[in-house]
Amino acid sequence: ALLTLLAVSVLLLPLGRSLNVMARGPLQAAALGVAVKPMEWCIYLAASLLTALAVTTAGSIGFVGLVVPHMLRLVLGNDQRVILPACALAGGALLCLADTLARTIIAPEQLPVGVITALLGVPSFLLLLYRSR
């Protein structure tokens, strides 16, 4: 799983500029020289592969992969060259924090880590929904 993650990350990092342009819309991206359809297929394939890999390896805590990028976009902006590596670091840090909380909140019992990530993720998504109105 780690080798696949590293390989896909190495392949996606050079696409940061194209992803930034794609965020403006397909017409503007095409006007600026991005091959929109192949780029979309590449991103869909990579996202599907990484999501499947995360869920089969880590289970339901792959939910962190949905929450962290949105939380970071609120803080760092929408530059994909910054967001992609920041998500890798922040996702690991968030899981370490969630695991620590799960082990200590009702010690000596342990909560599932998914409970903590859901408690962080649901308000984040509700905030995003509220802001998109």
DSSP file with accessible surface (Angstrom, degrees, kcal/mol):
  #  RESIDUE AA STRUCTURE BP1 BP2  ACC     N-H-->O    O-->H-N    N-H-->O    O-->H-N    TCO  KAPPA ALPHA  PHI   PSI    X-CA   Y-CA   Z-CA
    1    1 A A     >        0   0   64      0, 0.0     4,-2.4     0, 0.0     5,-0.2   0.000 360.0 360.0 360.0 -41.1    0.0    0.0    0.0
    2    2 A L  H  >  +     0   0  116      1,-0.2     4,-2.6     2,-0.2     5,-0.2   0.906 360.0  51.0 -65.9 -39.7    2.8    2.4    0.9
    3    3 A L  H  > S+     0   0  142      2,-0.2     4,-2.6     1,-0.2    -1,-0.2   0.902 110.7  48.8 -65.1 -39.8    4.6    1.8   -2.4
    4    4 A T  H  > S+     0   0   54      2,-0.2     4,-2.7     1,-0.2     5,-0.3   0.925 111.2  50.5 -65.0 -42.4    1.4    2.5   -4.4
    5    5 A L  H  X S+     0   0   77     -4,-2.4     4,-2.5     1,-0.2    -2,-0.2   0.933 112.6  46.1 -60.9 -45.2    0.8    5.7   -2.4
    6    6 A L  H  X S+     0   0   94     -4,-2.6     4,-2.5     2,-0.2    -2,-0.2   0.918 112.7  50.1 -64.6 -42.1    4.3    6.9   -3.1
    7    7 A A  H  X S+     0   0   53     -4,-2.6     4,-1.9     2,-0.2    -2,-0.2   0.936 113.6  44.4 -63.8 -45.3    4.1    6.0   -6.8
    8    8 A V  H  X S+     0   0   13     -4,-2.7     4,-2.1     1,-0.2    -1,-0.2   0.909 113.3  51.7 -67.7 -38.6    0.8    7.8   -7.3
    9    9 A S  H  X S+     0   0   45     -4,-2.5     4,-2.3    -5,-0.3    -1,-0.2   0.922 108.7  50.1 -63.4 -42.6    1.9   10.8   -5.3
   10   10 A V  H  < S+     0   0  102     -4,-2.5    -1,-0.2     1,-0.2    -2,-0.2   0.891 113.2  47.6 -63.5 -36.0    5.1   11.1   -7.4
   11   11 A L  H  < S+     0   0  125     -4,-1.9    -1,-0.2    -5,-0.2    -2,-0.2   0.842 115.6  44.1 -72.9 -31.9    3.0   10.9  -10.5
   12   12 A L  H >< S+     0   0   26     -4,-2.1     3,-1.6     1,-0.2    -2,-0.2   0.783  94.7  74.3 -86.6 -28.9    0.4   13.5   -9.3
   13   13 A L  G >< S+     0   0   86     -4,-2.3     3,-1.6     1,-0.3    -1,-0.2   0.894  93.5  53.7 -56.7 -40.8    2.7   16.2   -7.8
   14   14 A P  G 3  S+     0   0  101      0, 0.0     3,-0.4     0, 0.0     4,-0.3   0.706  99.4  65.7 -67.9 -12.5    3.9   17.5  -11.3
   15   15 A L  G <>  +     0   0   40     -3,-1.6     4,-2.5     1,-0.2     5,-0.2   0.376  69.3 105.1 -87.5   7.2    0.2   17.9  -12.2
   16   16 A G  H <> S+     0   0    1     -3,-1.6     4,-2.2     1,-0.2    64,-0.3   0.897  79.0  48.1 -56.2 -44.9   -0.3   20.6   -9.6
   17   17 A R  H  > S+     0   0  136     -3,-0.4     4,-2.2     1,-0.2    -1,-0.2   0.939 112.4  48.8 -63.2 -44.8   -0.4   23.5  -12.1
   18   18 A S  H  > S+     0   0   26     -4,-0.3     4,-2.6     1,-0.2    -1,-0.2   0.887 110.1  51.9 -63.5 -36.6   -2.8   21.7  -14.3
   19   19 A L  H  X S+     0   0   28     -4,-2.5     4,-1.5     2,-0.2    -1,-0.2   0.892 107.8  52.0 -66.9 -38.3   -5.1   20.9  -11.3
   20   20 A N  H  < S+     0   0   33     -4,-2.2     4,-0.5    -5,-0.2    -2,-0.2   0.914 112.1  45.9 -61.7 -41.9   -5.0   24.6  -10.4
   21   21 A V  H >< S+     0   0   16     -4,-2.2     3,-1.4     1,-0.2     4,-0.3   0.904 108.7  55.8 -68.3 -39.2   -6.1   25.6  -13.9
   22   22 A M  H >< S+     0   0   35     -4,-2.6     3,-1.5     1,-0.3    -1,-0.2   0.812  95.8  66.6 -63.6 -27.7   -8.8   22.8  -13.9
   23   23 A A  T 3< S+     0   0   60     -4,-1.5    -1,-0.3     1,-0.3    -2,-0.2   0.747  93.6  60.3 -65.5 -21.2  -10.3   24.4  -10.8
   24   24 A R  T <  S-     0   0  193     -3,-1.4    -1,-0.3    -4,-0.5    -2,-0.2   0.619 124.6 -84.9 -78.4 -17.0  -11.2   27.4  -12.9
   25   25 A G    <>  -     0   0   22     -3,-1.5     4,-2.2    -4,-0.3    -1,-0.3  -0.313  36.3 -86.7 124.2 155.3  -13.4   25.3  -15.1
   26   26 A P  H  > S+     0   0   75      0, 0.0     4,-2.4     0, 0.0     5,-0.2   0.853 121.0  53.2 -66.7 -34.1  -12.9   23.1  -18.2
   27   27 A L  H  > S+     0   0  152      2,-0.2     4,-2.2     1,-0.2     5,-0.1   0.936 112.5  43.0 -67.8 -45.2  -13.3   25.9  -20.7
   28   28 A Q  H  > S+     0   0  106      2,-0.2     4,-1.5     1,-0.2    -1,-0.2   0.886 113.6  53.0 -67.0 -36.6  -10.6   28.0  -19.2
   29   29 A A  H  <>S+     0   0    0     -4,-2.2     5,-2.7     2,-0.2    -2,-0.2   0.928 110.1  47.2 -64.4 -43.3   -8.3   25.0  -18.7
   30   30 A A  H ><5S+     0   0   57     -4,-2.4     3,-1.5     1,-0.2    -1,-0.2   0.902 110.0  53.4 -64.2 -38.9   -8.6   24.0  -22.3
   31   31 A A  H 3<5S+     0   0   87     -4,-2.2    -1,-0.2     1,-0.3    -2,-0.2   0.807 107.7  51.9 -65.7 -27.4   -7.9   27.6  -23.3
   32   32 A L  T 3<5S-     0   0  105     -4,-1.5    -1,-0.3    -3,-0.2    -2,-0.2   0.278 128.1 -94.9 -94.1   9.7   -4.8   27.6  -21.2
   33   33 A G  T < 5S+     0   0   70     -3,-1.5     2,-0.5     1,-0.3    -3,-0.2   0.602  76.2 139.4  95.7  12.6   -3.5   24.4  -22.9
   34   34 A V      < -     0   0   12     -5,-2.7     2,-1.2    -6,-0.2    -1,-0.3  -0.774  55.0-130.1 -91.7 131.9   -4.7   21.6  -20.5
   35   35 A A     >  -     0   0   64     -2,-0.5     4,-1.9     1,-0.2     5,-0.2  -0.693  29.8-168.2 -77.4  98.3   -6.0   18.5  -22.1
   36   36 A V  H  > S+     0   0   23     -2,-1.2     4,-2.8     2,-0.2     5,-0.2   0.928  73.3  46.6 -64.2 -53.3   -9.2   18.4  -20.1
   37   37 A K  H  > S+     0   0  136      1,-0.2     4,-2.5     2,-0.2     5,-0.2   0.941 115.3  44.7 -60.8 -49.7  -10.6   14.9  -20.8
   38   38 A P  H  > S+     0   0   84      0, 0.0     4,-2.4     0, 0.0    -1,-0.2   0.903 114.6  50.9 -61.8 -36.0   -7.3   13.0  -20.3
   39   39 A M  H  X S+     0   0   19     -4,-1.9     4,-2.6     2,-0.2    -2,-0.2   0.921 109.9  49.4 -65.3 -43.8   -6.6   15.0  -17.1
   40   40 A E  H  X S+     0   0   42     -4,-2.8     4,-2.9     1,-0.2     5,-0.2   0.934 112.3  47.7 -60.8 -45.2  -10.1   14.3  -15.7
   41   41 A W  H  X S+     0   0  181     -4,-2.5     4,-2.6     1,-0.2     5,-0.2   0.903 111.3  51.3 -63.6 -39.5   -9.7   10.6  -16.4
   42   42 A C  H  X S+     0   0   55     -4,-2.4     4,-2.6    -5,-0.2    -1,-0.2   0.932 113.2  44.4 -62.2 -45.0   -6.2   10.6  -14.8
   43   43 A I  H  X S+     0   0   45     -4,-2.6     4,-3.0     2,-0.2     5,-0.3   0.911 113.5  50.1 -68.9 -41.9   -7.5   12.3  -11.7
   44   44 A Y  H  X S+     0   0  140     -4,-2.9     4,-2.4    -5,-0.2     5,-0.2   0.929 113.3  46.8 -61.3 -42.9  -10.6   10.0  -11.5
   45   45 A L  H  X S+     0   0  128     -4,-2.6     4,-2.7    -5,-0.2    -2,-0.2   0.939 114.7  45.7 -64.8 -46.3   -8.4    7.0  -11.8
   46   46 A A  H  X S+     0   0   11     -4,-2.6     4,-2.8    -5,-0.2     5,-0.2   0.923 114.0  48.6 -64.8 -42.9   -5.9    8.1   -9.2
   47   47 A A  H  X S+     0   0   47     -4,-3.0     4,-2.5     2,-0.2     5,-0.2   0.914 113.2  47.7 -64.6 -41.4   -8.6    9.2   -6.8
   48   48 A S  H  X S+     0   0   76     -4,-2.4     4,-2.7    -5,-0.3     5,-0.2   0.927 113.3  48.0 -65.0 -43.0  -10.4    5.9   -7.1
   49   49 A L  H  X S+     0   0   81     -4,-2.7     4,-2.5     1,-0.2    -2,-0.2   0.941 114.6  44.7 -63.7 -45.9   -7.2    3.9   -6.7
   50   50 A L  H  X S+     0   0   43     -4,-2.8     4,-2.5     2,-0.2    -1,-0.2   0.880 113.7  50.1 -68.2 -36.6   -6.1    5.9   -3.6
   51   51 A T  H  X S+     0   0   87     -4,-2.5     4,-2.6    -5,-0.2     5,-0.2   0.941 112.7  46.6 -66.0 -46.1   -9.6    5.7   -2.1
   52   52 A A  H  X S+     0   0   54     -4,-2.7     4,-2.5    -5,-0.2     5,-0.2   0.914 113.5  49.7 -61.0 -41.4   -9.8    1.9   -2.6
   53   53 A L  H  X S+     0   0   34     -4,-2.5     4,-2.0    -5,-0.2     5,-0.3   0.921 111.5  48.2 -63.7 -43.5   -6.3    1.5   -1.2
   54   54 A A  H  X>S+     0   0   40     -4,-2.5     4,-3.0     2,-0.2     5,-0.5   0.919 114.2  45.3 -65.0 -43.6   -7.1    3.6    1.8
   55   55 A V  H  X5S+     0   0   77     -4,-2.6     4,-1.6     1,-0.2    -2,-0.2   0.917 114.9  46.6 -70.7 -40.7  -10.3    1.8    2.6
   56   56 A T  H  <5S+     0   0  113     -4,-2.5    -1,-0.2    -5,-0.2    -2,-0.2   0.847 121.8  37.8 -70.3 -29.5   -8.9   -1.7    2.1
   57   57 A T  H  <5S+     0   0   90     -4,-2.0    -2,-0.2    -5,-0.2    -3,-0.2   0.917 134.2  17.2 -84.8 -46.2   -5.8   -0.9    4.2
   58   58 A A  H ><5S-     0   0   50     -4,-3.0     3,-0.8     1,-0.3    -3,-0.2   0.510  91.6-142.6-110.1  -9.3   -7.2    1.2    7.0
   59   59 A G  G ><< -     0   0   30     -4,-1.6     3,-1.6    -5,-0.5    -1,-0.3  -0.477  67.4 -11.9  81.2-147.7  -10.9    0.6    6.9
   60   60 A S  G >  S+     0   0   98      1,-0.3     3,-1.7    -2,-0.1    -1,-0.2   0.587 115.8  82.3 -72.4  -9.5  -13.4    3.3    7.6
   61   61 A I  G X   +     0   0   39     -3,-0.8     3,-2.1     1,-0.3    -1,-0.3   0.571  65.2  90.8 -73.3  -1.7  -10.9    5.8    8.9
   62   62 A G  G X   +     0   0   22     -3,-1.6     3,-1.6     1,-0.3     4,-0.4   0.652  62.9  87.2 -61.5 -12.0  -10.2    6.6    5.2
   63   63 A F  G X> S+     0   0   60     -3,-1.7     3,-1.7     1,-0.3     4,-1.6   0.794  72.7  71.2 -55.6 -27.4  -12.9    9.2    5.9
   64   64 A V  H <> S+     0   0    8     -3,-2.1     4,-2.6     1,-0.3    -1,-0.3   0.861  86.1  64.9 -59.1 -33.8  -10.0   11.3    7.0
   65   65 A G  H <4 S+     0   0   52     -3,-1.6    -1,-0.3    -4,-0.3    -2,-0.2   0.723 106.1  43.1 -64.1 -20.0   -9.1   11.5    3.3
   66   66 A L  H <> S+     0   0  100     -3,-1.7     4,-0.7    -4,-0.4    -1,-0.2   0.793 117.5  43.6 -90.1 -34.7  -12.3   13.4    2.7
   67   67 A V  H  X S+     0   0    4     -4,-1.6     4,-2.3     2,-0.1     5,-0.2   0.928 105.0  58.5 -79.5 -45.9  -12.2   15.7    5.7
   68   68 A V  H  X S+     0   0    7     -4,-2.6     4,-2.8     1,-0.2     5,-0.2   0.896 102.7  50.9 -59.7 -47.2   -8.5   16.8    5.7
   69   69 A P  H  > S+     0   0   28      0, 0.0     4,-2.2     0, 0.0    -1,-0.2   0.914 112.6  47.5 -60.5 -37.4   -8.4   18.4    2.2
   70   70 A H  H  X S+     0   0   69     -4,-0.7     4,-1.3     2,-0.2    -2,-0.2   0.905 112.5  48.7 -69.6 -39.2  -11.5   20.5    2.9
   71   71 A M  H  X S+     0   0   67     -4,-2.3     4,-1.0     1,-0.2    -1,-0.2   0.916 113.3  47.7 -64.5 -41.6  -10.2   21.6    6.3
   72   72 A L  H  X S+     0   0   30     -4,-2.8     4,-4.0     1,-0.2     5,-0.5   0.845 104.6  59.4 -69.7 -33.8   -6.9   22.6    4.8
   73   73 A R  H  X S+     0   0   84     -4,-2.2     4,-1.3    -5,-0.2    -1,-0.2   0.857 102.4  54.3 -62.7 -33.9   -8.5   24.5    1.9
   74   74 A L  H  < S+     0   0   73     -4,-1.3    -1,-0.2    -3,-0.2    -2,-0.2   0.843 121.0  31.1 -65.0 -31.8  -10.2   26.7    4.5
   75   75 A V  H  < S+     0   0  116     -4,-1.0    -2,-0.2    -3,-0.3    -3,-0.1   0.888 130.6  29.1 -93.9 -44.5   -6.8   27.5    6.0
   76   76 A L  H  < S-     0   0   81     -4,-4.0     3,-0.3     1,-0.3    -3,-0.2   0.539  99.4-123.8 -99.8 -10.8   -4.3   27.3    3.0
   77   77 A G     <  -     0   0   35     -4,-1.3    -1,-0.3    -5,-0.5    -2,-0.1  -0.556  42.3 -61.5  94.8-162.7   -6.3   28.3    0.0
   78   78 A N  S    S+     0   0   79     -2,-0.2     2,-0.8    -4,-0.1    -1,-0.2   0.116  78.3 132.1-116.7  21.8   -6.8   26.3   -3.1
   79   79 A D    >>  -     0   0   51     -3,-0.3     4,-2.6     1,-0.2     3,-1.5  -0.652  43.1-157.3 -78.7 112.2   -3.3   25.9   -4.5
   80   80 A Q  H 3> S+     0   0   21     -2,-0.8     4,-2.1   -64,-0.3    -1,-0.2   0.779  89.0  64.8 -63.5 -26.6   -2.9   22.2   -5.4
   81   81 A R  H 34 S+     0   0  148    -65,-0.2    -1,-0.3     1,-0.2   -65,-0.1   0.777 114.3  32.5 -67.4 -24.3    0.9   22.4   -5.2
   82   82 A V  H <> S+     0   0   67     -3,-1.5     4,-1.8     2,-0.1    -2,-0.2   0.823 117.4  54.1 -94.8 -40.7    0.5   23.2   -1.5
   83   83 A I  H  X S+     0   0    3     -4,-2.6     4,-2.7     1,-0.2     5,-0.2   0.891 100.5  58.9 -65.1 -43.7   -2.6   21.2   -0.7
   84   84 A L  H  X S+     0   0   52     -4,-2.1     4,-1.3     1,-0.2    -1,-0.2   0.953 113.9  34.3 -58.5 -53.4   -1.4   17.8   -2.0
   85   85 A P  H  > S+     0   0   59      0, 0.0     4,-1.9     0, 0.0    -1,-0.2   0.894 116.9  56.0 -70.0 -32.5    1.7   17.5    0.3
   86   86 A A  H  X S+     0   0   22     -4,-1.8     4,-3.2     1,-0.2     5,-0.3   0.881 103.8  54.8 -64.9 -35.4    0.0   19.2    3.2
   87   87 A C  H  X S+     0   0   25     -4,-2.7     4,-2.5     2,-0.2     5,-0.2   0.891 105.5  52.3 -64.2 -39.9   -2.9   16.7    3.0
   88   88 A A  H  X S+     0   0   74     -4,-1.3     4,-1.4    -5,-0.2    -1,-0.2   0.934 116.4  39.2 -62.1 -43.9   -0.5   13.8    3.4
   89   89 A L  H  X S+     0   0  135     -4,-1.9     4,-2.1     2,-0.2    -2,-0.2   0.933 118.3  46.3 -72.4 -44.7    1.1   15.3    6.5
   90   90 A A  H  X S+     0   0   28     -4,-3.2     4,-2.9     1,-0.2     5,-0.2   0.859 108.5  56.5 -70.0 -33.4   -2.1   16.7    8.0
   91   91 A G  H  X S+     0   0   12     -4,-2.5     4,-2.2    -5,-0.3    -1,-0.2   0.938 110.1  44.7 -63.1 -45.6   -4.0   13.4    7.5
   92   92 A G  H  X S+     0   0   39     -4,-1.4     4,-2.2    -5,-0.2    -2,-0.2   0.913 114.5  49.1 -63.6 -41.1   -1.3   11.4    9.4
   93   93 A A  H  X S+     0   0   62     -4,-2.1     4,-2.5     2,-0.2    -2,-0.2   0.914 110.3  51.0 -65.6 -40.8   -1.3   14.0   12.1
   94   94 A L  H  X S+     0   0   25     -4,-2.9     4,-2.9     1,-0.2    -1,-0.2   0.911 110.4  49.3 -64.4 -40.2   -5.1   14.1   12.4
   95   95 A L  H  X S+     0   0   50     -4,-2.2     4,-2.7     2,-0.2    -1,-0.2   0.894 110.0  50.7 -67.0 -38.1   -5.1   10.3   12.7
   96   96 A C  H  X S+     0   0   85     -4,-2.2     4,-2.4     2,-0.2    -2,-0.2   0.931 113.3  46.0 -62.6 -42.9   -2.5   10.3   15.4
   97   97 A L  H  X S+     0   0   96     -4,-2.5     4,-2.6     2,-0.2    -2,-0.2   0.927 113.3  48.9 -64.5 -44.6   -4.5   12.9   17.3
   98   98 A A  H  X S+     0   0    0     -4,-2.9     4,-2.7     1,-0.2    -2,-0.2   0.906 112.0  49.1 -63.3 -40.5   -7.7   11.0   16.9
   99   99 A D  H  X S+     0   0   47     -4,-2.7     4,-1.9     2,-0.2    -1,-0.2   0.923 110.9  49.8 -65.6 -41.7   -6.1    7.7   18.0
  100  100 A T  H  X S+     0   0   79     -4,-2.4     4,-1.4     1,-0.2    -2,-0.2   0.929 113.3  46.3 -62.0 -44.6   -4.6    9.5   21.1
  101  101 A L  H  X S+     0   0   66     -4,-2.6     4,-2.4     1,-0.2     3,-0.3   0.910 110.0  53.8 -63.2 -42.3   -8.0   10.9   21.9
  102  102 A A  H  < S+     0   0    0     -4,-2.7     9,-2.1     1,-0.2     4,-0.4   0.846 111.9  45.5 -62.2 -33.0   -9.7    7.6   21.4
  103  103 A R  H  < S+     0   0  133     -4,-1.9    -1,-0.2     7,-0.2    -2,-0.2   0.736 121.6  35.2 -81.3 -23.7   -7.3    5.9   23.8
  104  104 A T  H >< S+     0   0   84     -4,-1.4     3,-0.9    -3,-0.3    -2,-0.2   0.675  94.8  78.2-107.9 -19.5   -7.5    8.5   26.5
  105  105 A I  T 3< S+     0   0   92     -4,-2.4    -3,-0.1     1,-0.3    -2,-0.1   0.941 118.0  11.1 -60.9 -49.2  -11.1    9.9   26.6
  106  106 A I  T >  S-     0   0   83     -4,-0.4     3,-1.8     3,-0.3    -1,-0.3  -0.217 103.2-153.8-122.2  43.1  -12.6    7.0   28.5
  107  107 A A  T <  S+     0   0   65     -3,-0.9     3,-0.1     1,-0.3    -3,-0.1  -0.230  73.8  32.8 -55.1 142.6   -9.4    5.2   29.6
  108  108 A P  T 3  S+     0   0  130      0, 0.0    -1,-0.3     0, 0.0     2,-0.1  -0.990 119.1  63.2 -85.1  -2.1   -8.9    2.2   30.2
  109  109 A E  S <  S-     0   0  133     -3,-1.8     2,-0.4    -5,-0.1    -3,-0.3  -0.367  79.1-136.7 -75.2 167.2  -11.6    1.6   27.5
  110  110 A Q        -     0   0  103     -3,-0.1    -7,-0.2    -5,-0.1    -8,-0.1  -0.987   3.7-144.3-132.9 129.5  -10.9    2.6   24.0
  111  111 A L        -     0   0   44     -9,-2.1     2,-0.1    -2,-0.4    -6,-0.0  -0.563  37.1 -97.4 -78.9 152.9  -13.3    4.3   21.5
  112  112 A P    >>  -     0   0   86      0, 0.0     3,-1.2     0, 0.0     4,-1.0  -0.478  27.9-128.5 -67.0 141.9  -13.1    3.4   17.8
  113  113 A V  H 3> S+     0   0   27      1,-0.3     4,-2.5     2,-0.2     5,-0.2   0.849 106.4  67.0 -61.9 -31.7  -11.0    5.9   16.0
  114  114 A G  H 3> S+     0   0   21      1,-0.2     4,-2.2     2,-0.2    -1,-0.3   0.811  94.2  58.2 -59.8 -29.5  -13.8    6.3   13.4
  115  115 A V  H <> S+     0   0   60     -3,-1.2     4,-2.2     2,-0.2    -1,-0.2   0.939 108.3  44.7 -65.6 -44.7  -15.9    7.9   16.1
  116  116 A I  H  X S+     0   0    8     -4,-1.0     4,-1.5    -3,-0.2    -2,-0.2   0.932 113.7  49.0 -66.5 -44.2  -13.4   10.6   16.7
  117  117 A T  H  X S+     0   0    5     -4,-2.5     4,-2.8     1,-0.2    -1,-0.2   0.885 111.3  50.6 -65.4 -34.8  -12.9   11.2   13.0
  118  118 A A  H  X S+     0   0   39     -4,-2.2     4,-2.7    -5,-0.2    -1,-0.2   0.897 106.2  55.0 -67.5 -38.7  -16.6   11.4   12.5
  119  119 A L  H  < S+     0   0  118     -4,-2.2    -1,-0.2     1,-0.2    -2,-0.2   0.807 116.4  38.5 -63.7 -28.6  -16.9   13.9   15.3
  120  120 A L  H  X S+     0   0   59     -4,-1.5     4,-1.1    -5,-0.1    -2,-0.2   0.835 118.8  47.8 -84.5 -37.8  -14.4   16.1   13.5
  121  121 A G  H  X S+     0   0    0     -4,-2.8     4,-2.6    -5,-0.2     5,-0.2   0.887 102.9  57.1 -75.5 -41.7  -15.7   15.4   10.0
  122  122 A V  H  X S+     0   0   75     -4,-2.7     4,-2.6     1,-0.2     5,-0.2   0.947 109.2  45.3 -61.3 -48.3  -19.4   15.9   10.3
  123  123 A P  H  > S+     0   0   72      0, 0.0     4,-2.5     0, 0.0    -1,-0.2   0.899 112.0  54.3 -62.4 -34.2  -19.1   19.5   11.6
  124  124 A S  H  X S+     0   0   22     -4,-1.1     4,-2.2     2,-0.2    -2,-0.2   0.939 111.0  44.2 -63.0 -45.4  -16.5   20.3    8.9
  125  125 A F  H  X S+     0   0   59     -4,-2.6     4,-2.5     2,-0.2    -1,-0.2   0.883 111.9  52.8 -67.9 -37.0  -18.9   19.1    6.2
  126  126 A L  H  X S+     0   0  106     -4,-2.6     4,-2.5    -5,-0.2    -1,-0.2   0.912 109.0  50.5 -63.1 -39.8  -21.8   20.9    7.7
  127  127 A L  H  X S+     0   0   83     -4,-2.5     4,-2.6    -5,-0.2    -2,-0.2   0.922 110.7  49.2 -62.2 -43.1  -19.7   24.1    7.8
  128  128 A L  H  X S+     0   0   41     -4,-2.2     4,-1.6     2,-0.2    -2,-0.2   0.902 111.6  48.8 -63.2 -41.9  -18.9   23.6    4.1
  129  129 A L  H  X S+     0   0  112     -4,-2.5     4,-0.6     2,-0.2    -1,-0.2   0.915 112.1  48.9 -63.4 -42.1  -22.5   23.0    3.2
  130  130 A Y  H >< S+     0   0  173     -4,-2.5     3,-0.9     1,-0.2    -2,-0.2   0.921 112.1  48.3 -63.8 -42.8  -23.5   26.1    5.1
  131  131 A R  H 3< S+     0   0  157     -4,-2.6    -1,-0.2     1,-0.2    -2,-0.2   0.783 103.5  61.5 -69.6 -27.3  -20.8   28.2    3.4
  132  132 A S  H 3<        0   0   95     -4,-1.6    -1,-0.2    -5,-0.2    -2,-0.2   0.631 360.0 360.0 -77.4 -10.0  -21.7   27.0   -0.1
  133  133 A R    <<        0   0  247     -3,-0.9    -1,-0.1    -4,-0.6    -3,-0.1   0.242 360.0 360.0 -70.9 360.0  -25.2   28.5    0.2
